[in-house]
Amino acid sequence: MLSACARSVPACLCLCSLYNGHVHLWNFQSQTLLKTFEVTELPVRCSKFIARKQWIVCGSDDLTIRVFNYNTMEYLTMLVDTTHG
């Protein structure tokens, strides 16, 4: 199931956050799946392109925010919510 979908700065790309913990990068003009990011085993609730840094930032149900480079698919960093315990 789809959790969220966001269009990118390049007008033909769509970023889809999924309840299975993955994020998919689609070219919706050609209807092809370009990349899949396996983020977590819990639902990914939101994702966002940061074009100037070439990042995809994802927030998920495990109370973390993860950052990936969308060209290299490299996992860059993770921010953890420490206020819930």
N, C-alpha and C positions, 0 to 999 in steps of 0.2 A: 504494500500500500504506500501511496505517496504521502509524505508528511508536509513537504513544502517544495515550491518550485520558484526559482528566481532567474530572470533573464540577465545576461551579462552585458558588458560594454560592447564586445563584438556581438552585433545584433543577431547572429545566427546561432548563438550558444544558449543552452538552458541547463541550469544546475538543479538537480532534483535530490532532495533529502528523503530518505526512505525509512520506514519503520523497522526494516531488517538491519539497520545500522550502517548501511552503505550510502554513498553519495555518488550519483551518476552525472557525468557531463555529456550532454547530447548536442548534436548539431540538428536543430529541428527543421532546417531547410532540406537537408538530405535524409533526415530521419534515421541517423546513425548514432550509435553509442560510441563516444570517443574514449572515455576513461571511466573506470570505476575505482572509487576510494573506499576501502574497507575501514570504516572509522571505529566502530564499536559493535558490541552484540546487542545493545539497547537502541531504541529509536533515536534517529537524528532528527531533531525538531526544526532546525533552521540551518541554512548555509548561505554564504555571501561571497561574491567575487570582490577582491581588492585588486583592481587591475594594475595600479601603479607598482605594486609589490609582486604581482603574479601569484597571489595567494587565493586559496579557498579557505574560509574560516567556517567551522561547523560547531554548533551547540547541540548537545545530546542529553538524554535522560540520566546519564551517570554524573551530571553536574560538572561537566568539563567543556572547555572550548579548545578545539584542536585546529592547528594551522598547517596547511599543506601548500607546497609549490605546485601549481596546476600544470606547469610544463614538464617538470621532472618527476612529479608524483612523490616527491620527497616529503616526509613527515618532518615538520620544522620544530614545533613546540606544542605544549599543552598547558592550559591554565585550569586550575582546579578550584572549585568553590569550597572554601574552608569554613563558611558560616553555617552550613547544615551538618548536623552531626550524627 
